[in-house]
Amino acid sequence: MVIGLPVPLLKDELQVKAVLEGLKEYKDVYQFFFNGDEYNLLIQRLWVLAQPVGSHADWLLDNELHLRKGGCQAEMGAFDLEMNTLDSYVIRDGKVDPCFVGGCVL
């Protein structure tokens, strides 16, 4: 499961430690029914990212959490519209390029 956390939270070492510890409880098997069919969902890994990087993870990973072919070497521009902010950045070789990081409050 990919989890996006606010950047200010990730900068607060004490607070993020408590949040990450709490997130471990989500590792489990979940059973649910939809349209009369039974499904089981196993969450065995958590991938915590800064919220703005979530759009990159959505692009990079398929529904089975496999990496997009060539995705780690690709250059990708992202515009991530949040509740009241717009974040923009470029990822090259799997890393955020600091030259192309921007954003604004809406």
VEXROVO-557914 format. One record per atom (N, C-alpha, C, O): residue number from 1; residue in three letters; atom name; x, y, z. Coordinates in steps of 0.1 Angstrom, whole numbers, padded with zeros to 4 digits. Layout:
// VEXROVO-557914
     n   res   atom       x       y       z
   NUM   Ala     CA       X       Y       Z
...
END
This chain:
// VEXROVO-557914
     n   res   atom       x       y       z
     1   Met      N    0008   -0012    0000
     1   Met     CA    0000    0000    0000
     1   Met      C    0009    0012    0000
     1   Met      O    0018    0013    0008
     2   Val      N    0006    0022   -0009
     2   Val     CA    0013    0034   -0009
     2   Val      C    0006    0045   -0001
     2   Val      O   -0006    0046   -0003
     3   Ile      N    0013    0051    0008
     3   Ile     CA    0007    0061    0017
     3   Ile      C    0014    0074    0015
     3   Ile      O    0026    0075    0016
     4   Gly      N    0006    0085    0012
     4   Gly     CA    0012    0098    0010
     4   Gly      C    0010    0106    0023
     4   Gly      O   -0002    0108    0027
     5   Leu      N    0020    0111    0029
     5   Leu     CA    0019    0119    0041
     5   Leu      C    0024    0134    0038
     5   Leu      O    0032    0136    0029
     6   Pro      N    0018    0143    0045
     6   Pro     CA    0021    0157    0043
     6   Pro      C    0036    0160    0046
     6   Pro      O    0042    0154    0055
     7   Val      N    0042    0168    0038
     7   Val     CA    0057    0171    0039
     7   Val      C    0060    0176    0053
     7   Val      O    0070    0172    0059
     8   Pro      N    0052    0186    0059
     8   Pro     CA    0055    0191    0072
     8   Pro      C    0055    0180    0083
     8   Pro      O    0063    0180    0092
     9   Leu      N    0046    0170    0081
     9   Leu     CA    0046    0159    0091
     9   Leu      C    0059    0151    0089
     9   Leu      O    0065    0147    0099
    10   Leu      N    0064    0148    0077
    10   Leu     CA    0076    0140    0075
    10   Leu      C    0088    0147    0080
    10   Leu      O    0098    0141    0083
    11   Lys      N    0087    0161    0082
    11   Lys     CA    0099    0168    0087
    11   Lys      C    0099    0168    0102
    11   Lys      O    0110    0171    0108
    12   Asp      N    0088    0164    0109
    12   Asp     CA    0088    0164    0123
    12   Asp      C    0091    0149    0128
    12   Asp      O    0083    0141    0128
    13   Glu      N    0104    0147    0132
    13   Glu     CA    0109    0134    0135
    13   Glu      C    0101    0127    0145
    13   Glu      O    0098    0115    0143
    14   Leu      N    0097    0133    0156
    14   Leu     CA    0089    0127    0166
    14   Leu      C    0075    0123    0162
    14   Leu      O    0071    0112    0165
    15   Gln      N    0069    0132    0155
    15   Gln     CA    0055    0130    0151
    15   Gln      C    0054    0119    0140
    15   Gln      O    0046    0110    0140
    16   Val      N    0064    0119    0130
    16   Val     CA    0063    0109    0119
    16   Val      C    0066    0095    0125
    16   Val      O    0061    0086    0120
    17   Lys      N    0075    0094    0135
    17   Lys     CA    0078    0081    0141
    17   Lys      C    0065    0075    0147
    17   Lys      O    0063    0063    0145
    18   Ala      N    0057    0083    0153
    18   Ala     CA    0045    0078    0159
    18   Ala      C    0035    0074    0148
    18   Ala      O    0028    0064    0149
    19   Val      N    0034    0082    0138
    19   Val     CA    0025    0079    0127
    19   Val      C    0029    0066    0120
    19   Val      O    0021    0057    0117
    20   Leu      N    0042    0065    0117
    20   Leu     CA    0047    0053    0110
    20   Leu      C    0044    0040    0118
    20   Leu      O    0041    0029    0113
    21   Glu      N    0046    0041    0131
    21   Glu     CA    0043    0030    0140
    21   Glu      C    0029    0026    0139
    21   Glu      O    0025    0014    0139
    22   Gly      N    0020    0036    0139
    22   Gly     CA    0006    0033    0139
    22   Gly      C    0001    0027    0125
    22   Gly      O   -0008    0019    0125
    23   Leu      N    0008    0031    0115
    23   Leu     CA    0005    0026    0101
    23   Leu      C    0008    0011    0100
    23   Leu      O    0001    0004    0092
    24   Lys      N    0017    0006    0108
    24   Lys     CA    0020   -0009    0108
    24   Lys      C    0008   -0017    0110
    24   Lys      O    0007   -0029    0106
    25   Glu      N   -0002   -0012    0117
    25   Glu     CA   -0014   -0020    0121
    25   Glu      C   -0022   -0023    0108
    25   Glu      O   -0031   -0032    0109
    26   Tyr      N   -0020   -0016    0097
    26   Tyr     CA   -0027   -0018    0085
    26   Tyr      C   -0022   -0031    0078
    26   Tyr      O   -0029   -0036    0069
    27   Lys      N   -0011   -0036    0082
    27   Lys     CA   -0006   -0049    0075
    27   Lys      C   -0015   -0060    0081
    27   Lys      O   -0013   -0064    0092
    28   Asp      N   -0023   -0065    0072
    28   Asp     CA   -0033   -0075    0076
    28   Asp      C   -0040   -0080    0064
    28   Asp      O   -0038   -0075    0053
    29   Val      N   -0049   -0090    0066
    29   Val     CA   -0058   -0095    0055
    29   Val      C   -0072   -0089    0058
    29   Val      O   -0077   -0089    0069
    30   Tyr      N   -0078   -0083    0048
    30   Tyr     CA   -0091   -0077    0049
    30   Tyr      C   -0100   -0085    0040
    30   Tyr      O   -0097   -0087    0028
    31   Gln      N   -0112   -0088    0045
    31   Gln     CA   -0122   -0096    0038
    31   Gln      C   -0134   -0086    0036
    31   Gln      O   -0138   -0079    0045
    32   Phe      N   -0139   -0086    0023
    32   Phe     CA   -0150   -0078    0020
    32   Phe      C   -0158   -0084    0009
    32   Phe      O   -0153   -0093    0002
    33   Phe      N   -0171   -0080    0008
    33   Phe     CA   -0180   -0085   -0002
    33   Phe      C   -0184   -0074   -0011
    33   Phe      O   -0186   -0062   -0007
    34   Phe      N   -0185   -0076   -0024
    34   Phe     CA   -0189   -0067   -0034
    34   Phe      C   -0197   -0074   -0045
    34   Phe      O   -0193   -0084   -0051
    35   Asn      N   -0209   -0069   -0047
    35   Asn     CA   -0219   -0076   -0056
    35   Asn      C   -0220   -0091   -0054
    35   Asn      O   -0221   -0099   -0063
    36   Gly      N   -0220   -0094   -0041
    36   Gly     CA   -0222   -0108   -0037
    36   Gly      C   -0210   -0117   -0038
    36   Gly      O   -0210   -0129   -0034
    37   Asp      N   -0199   -0111   -0043
    37   Asp     CA   -0186   -0119   -0043
    37   Asp      C   -0177   -0115   -0031
    37   Asp      O   -0177   -0104   -0027
    38   Glu      N   -0170   -0125   -0026
    38   Glu     CA   -0161   -0123   -0015
    38   Glu      C   -0147   -0121   -0020
    38   Glu      O   -0142   -0127   -0030
    39   Tyr      N   -0140   -0111   -0014
    39   Tyr     CA   -0127   -0107   -0018
    39   Tyr      C   -0118   -0107   -0005
    39   Tyr      O   -0123   -0103    0006
    40   Asn      N   -0105   -0110   -0007
    40   Asn     CA   -0096   -0109    0004
    40   Asn      C   -0084   -0100   -0001
    40   Asn      O   -0079   -0102   -0012
    41   Leu      N   -0081   -0090    0007
    41   Leu     CA   -0070   -0081    0004
    41   Leu      C   -0059   -0083    0014
    41   Leu      O   -0061   -0081    0026
    42   Leu      N   -0047   -0086    0010
    42   Leu     CA   -0036   -0087    0019
    42   Leu      C   -0027   -0075    0017
    42   Leu      O   -0022   -0072    0006
    43   Ile      N   -0025   -0068    0028
    43   Ile     CA   -0015   -0057    0028
    43   Ile      C   -0003   -0061    0036
    43   Ile      O   -0004   -0063    0048
    44   Gln      N    0008   -0063    0029
    44   Gln     CA    0020   -0068    0035
    44   Gln      C    0031   -0058    0035
    44   Gln      O    0041   -0060    0042
    45   Arg      N    0030   -0048    0026
    45   Arg     CA    0041   -0038    0025
    45   Arg      C    0034   -0024    0025
    45   Arg      O    0024   -0022    0019
    46   Leu      N    0041   -0015    0032
    46   Leu     CA    0037   -0001    0032
    46   Leu      C    0048    0007    0026
    46   Leu      O    0060    0006    0030
    47   Trp      N    0044    0016    0017
    47   Trp     CA    0054    0025    0010
    47   Trp      C    0050    0039    0014
    47   Trp      O    0040    0044    0008
    48   Val      N    0057    0046    0022
    48   Val     CA    0054    0059    0027
    48   Val      C    0062    0069    0018
    48   Val      O    0074    0069    0018
    49   Leu      N    0054    0079    0013
    49   Leu     CA    0060    0089    0004
    49   Leu      C    0055    0103    0009
    49   Leu      O    0045    0103    0016
    50   Ala      N    0061    0113    0005
    50   Ala     CA    0056    0127    0006
    50   Ala      C    0044    0127   -0003
    50   Ala      O    0044    0122   -0014
    51   Gln      N    0033    0134    0002
    51   Gln     CA    0020    0134   -0006
    51   Gln      C    0023    0138   -0021
    51   Gln      O    0017    0132   -0030
    52   Pro      N    0031    0149   -0024
    52   Pro     CA    0032    0153   -0038
    52   Pro      C    0038    0142   -0046
    52   Pro      O    0036    0142   -0059
    53   Val      N    0046    0133   -0041
    53   Val     CA    0052    0122   -0049
    53   Val      C    0042    0111   -0052
    53   Val      O    0045    0102   -0060
    54   Gly      N    0030    0111   -0046
    54   Gly     CA    0020    0101   -0049
    54   Gly      C    0017    0100   -0063
    54   Gly      O    0014    0089   -0068
    55   Ser      N    0016    0111   -0070
    55   Ser     CA    0013    0110   -0085
    55   Ser      C    0023    0103   -0093
    55   Ser      O    0020    0096   -0102
    56   His      N    0036    0104   -0088
    56   His     CA    0047    0097   -0095
    56   His      C    0045    0082   -0092
    56   His      O    0047    0074   -0101
    57   Ala      N    0042    0078   -0080
    57   Ala     CA    0040    0064   -0076
    57   Ala      C    0028    0058   -0084
    57   Ala      O    0029    0047   -0089
    58   Asp      N    0018    0066   -0086
    58   Asp     CA    0006    0062   -0094
    58   Asp      C    0010    0059   -0108
    58   Asp      O    0005    0050   -0114
    59   Trp      N    0019    0067   -0114
    59   Trp     CA    0023    0065   -0127
    59   Trp      C    0033    0054   -0129
    59   Trp      O    0033    0046   -0138
    60   Leu      N    0042    0053   -0119
    60   Leu     CA    0053    0043   -0119
    60   Leu      C    0049    0028   -0117
    60   Leu      O    0055    0019   -0123
    61   Leu      N    0039    0026   -0109
    61   Leu     CA    0034    0013   -0105
    61   Leu      C    0021    0009   -0111
    61   Leu      O    0012    0017   -0113
    62   Asp      N    0020   -0004   -0116
    62   Asp     CA    0008   -0008   -0121
    62   Asp      C   -0001   -0014   -0110
    62   Asp      O    0003   -0012   -0098
    63   Asn      N   -0012   -0019   -0113
    63   Asn     CA   -0022   -0024   -0103
    63   Asn      C   -0017   -0035   -0095
    63   Asn      O   -0022   -0037   -0084
    64   Glu      N   -0006   -0042   -0099
    64   Glu     CA    0000   -0053   -0092
    64   Glu      C    0013   -0048   -0085
    64   Glu      O    0020   -0056   -0080
    65   Leu      N    0015   -0035   -0084
    65   Leu     CA    0026   -0029   -0078
    65   Leu      C    0040   -0033   -0085
    65   Leu      O    0050   -0033   -0079
    66   His      N    0039   -0036   -0098
    66   His     CA    0051   -0038   -0106
    66   His      C    0055   -0025   -0112
    66   His      O    0047   -0017   -0116
    67   Leu      N    0068   -0023   -0113
    67   Leu     CA    0073   -0011   -0119
    67   Leu      C    0071   -0010   -0134
    67   Leu      O    0072   -0020   -0141
    68   Arg      N    0067    0002   -0139
    68   Arg     CA    0065    0004   -0153
    68   Arg      C    0078    0002   -0160
    68   Arg      O    0089    0006   -0155
    69   Lys      N    0078   -0005   -0171
    69   Lys     CA    0090   -0008   -0179
    69   Lys      C    0097    0005   -0182
    69   Lys      O    0092    0013   -0189
    70   Gly      N    0110    0005   -0178
    70   Gly     CA    0118    0017   -0181
    70   Gly      C    0114    0029   -0172
    70   Gly      O    0120    0040   -0174
    71   Gly      N    0105    0027   -0163
    71   Gly     CA    0101    0038   -0154
    71   Gly      C    0111    0044   -0145
    71   Gly      O    0111    0056   -0143
    72   Cys      N    0120    0036   -0140
    72   Cys     CA    0131    0041   -0131
    72   Cys      C    0141    0050   -0138
    72   Cys      O    0147    0059   -0132
    73   Gln      N    0142    0048   -0151
    73   Gln     CA    0152    0057   -0159
    73   Gln      C    0145    0068   -0166
    73   Gln      O    0151    0077   -0172
    74   Ala      N    0131    0068   -0166
    74   Ala     CA    0124    0078   -0173
    74   Ala      C    0124    0092   -0167
    74   Ala      O    0126    0093   -0154
    75   Glu      N    0122    0102   -0175
    75   Glu     CA    0120    0115   -0169
    75   Glu      C    0105    0118   -0169
    75   Glu      O    0098    0116   -0179
    76   Met      N    0100    0122   -0158
    76   Met     CA    0086    0124   -0156
    76   Met      C    0083    0137   -0149
    76   Met      O    0088    0140   -0139
    77   Gly      N    0074    0145   -0155
    77   Gly     CA    0069    0157   -0149
    77   Gly      C    0056    0155   -0143
    77   Gly      O    0047    0148   -0148
    78   Ala      N    0054    0161   -0131
    78   Ala     CA    0042    0158   -0123
    78   Ala      C    0036    0172   -0118
    78   Ala      O    0043    0180   -0114
    79   Phe      N    0023    0173   -0120
    79   Phe     CA    0015    0184   -0114
    79   Phe      C    0005    0177   -0104
    79   Phe      O   -0003    0169   -0109
    80   Asp      N    0006    0179   -0092
    80   Asp     CA   -0002    0173   -0082
    80   Asp      C   -0011    0183   -0075
    80   Asp      O   -0006    0191   -0067
    81   Leu      N   -0024    0182   -0078
    81   Leu     CA   -0034    0191   -0072
    81   Leu      C   -0039    0185   -0059
    81   Leu      O   -0045    0175   -0060
    82   Glu      N   -0037    0192   -0048
    82   Glu     CA   -0041    0187   -0035
    82   Glu      C   -0054    0196   -0031
    82   Glu      O   -0060    0202   -0040
    83   Met      N   -0057    0195   -0019
    83   Met     CA   -0069    0202   -0014
    83   Met      C   -0068    0217   -0016
    83   Met      O   -0078    0224   -0021
    84   Asn      N   -0056    0223   -0013
    84   Asn     CA   -0055    0238   -0015
    84   Asn      C   -0041    0242   -0021
    84   Asn      O   -0037    0253   -0020
    85   Thr      N   -0034    0232   -0026
    85   Thr     CA   -0021    0235   -0032
    85   Thr      C   -0019    0228   -0045
    85   Thr      O   -0026    0218   -0049
    86   Leu      N   -0010    0233   -0053
    86   Leu     CA   -0005    0227   -0065
    86   Leu      C    0010    0225   -0064
    86   Leu      O    0017    0235   -0063
    87   Asp      N    0014    0213   -0065
    87   Asp     CA    0028    0210   -0065
    87   Asp      C    0033    0205   -0079
    87   Asp      O    0026    0198   -0086
    88   Ser      N    0045    0210   -0083
    88   Ser     CA    0050    0206   -0096
    88   Ser      C    0065    0202   -0094
    88   Ser      O    0072    0208   -0086
    89   Tyr      N    0069    0191   -0101
    89   Tyr     CA    0083    0187   -0100
    89   Tyr      C    0086    0177   -0111
    89   Tyr      O    0077    0173   -0119
    90   Val      N    0099    0175   -0113
    90   Val     CA    0103    0166   -0123
    90   Val      C    0111    0155   -0116
    90   Val      O    0119    0158   -0107
    91   Ile      N    0109    0142   -0121
    91   Ile     CA    0117    0131   -0115
    91   Ile      C    0126    0126   -0127
    91   Ile      O    0121    0122   -0137
    92   Arg      N    0139    0125   -0124
    92   Arg     CA    0149    0119   -0133
    92   Arg      C    0156    0108   -0126
    92   Arg      O    0161    0110   -0115
    93   Asp      N    0158    0097   -0133
    93   Asp     CA    0165    0086   -0127
    93   Asp      C    0160    0082   -0113
    93   Asp      O    0168    0078   -0105
    94   Gly      N    0147    0083   -0111
    94   Gly     CA    0142    0079   -0099
    94   Gly      C    0143    0089   -0087
    94   Gly      O    0140    0086   -0076
    95   Lys      N    0148    0101   -0090
    95   Lys     CA    0150    0111   -0080
    95   Lys      C    0143    0124   -0084
    95   Lys      O    0143    0128   -0096
    96   Val      N    0138    0132   -0074
    96   Val     CA    0133    0145   -0077
    96   Val      C    0144    0154   -0080
    96   Val      O    0154    0155   -0073
    97   Asp      N    0143    0161   -0092
    97   Asp     CA    0153    0171   -0096
    97   Asp      C    0150    0184   -0089
    97   Asp      O    0139    0190   -0092
    98   Pro      N    0158    0189   -0080
    98   Pro     CA    0155    0201   -0073
    98   Pro      C    0154    0214   -0082
    98   Pro      O    0148    0224   -0077
    99   Cys      N    0159    0213   -0094
    99   Cys     CA    0158    0225   -0103
    99   Cys      C    0144    0227   -0107
    99   Cys      O    0140    0238   -0111
   100   Phe      N    0135    0217   -0107
   100   Phe     CA    0122    0218   -0112
   100   Phe      C    0111    0215   -0102
   100   Phe      O    0100    0210   -0105
   101   Val      N    0113    0219   -0089
   101   Val     CA    0104    0218   -0079
   101   Val      C    0097    0231   -0077
   101   Val      O    0103    0242   -0076
   102   Gly      N    0084    0231   -0076
   102   Gly     CA    0076    0244   -0074
   102   Gly      C    0062    0241   -0069
   102   Gly      O    0059    0229   -0067
   103   Gly      N    0055    0251   -0067
   103   Gly     CA    0042    0249   -0062
   103   Gly      C    0036    0262   -0057
   103   Gly      O    0042    0273   -0057
   104   Cys      N    0023    0262   -0054
   104   Cys     CA    0016    0274   -0049
   104   Cys      C    0004    0270   -0041
   104   Cys      O   -0001    0258   -0042
   105   Val      N   -0001    0279   -0033
   105   Val     CA   -0013    0277   -0026
   105   Val      C   -0024    0282   -0034
   105   Val      O   -0023    0293   -0040
   106   Leu      N   -0035    0275   -0035
   106   Leu     CA   -0046    0279   -0043
   106   Leu      C   -0057    0286   -0035
   106   Leu      O   -0067    0290   -0041
END
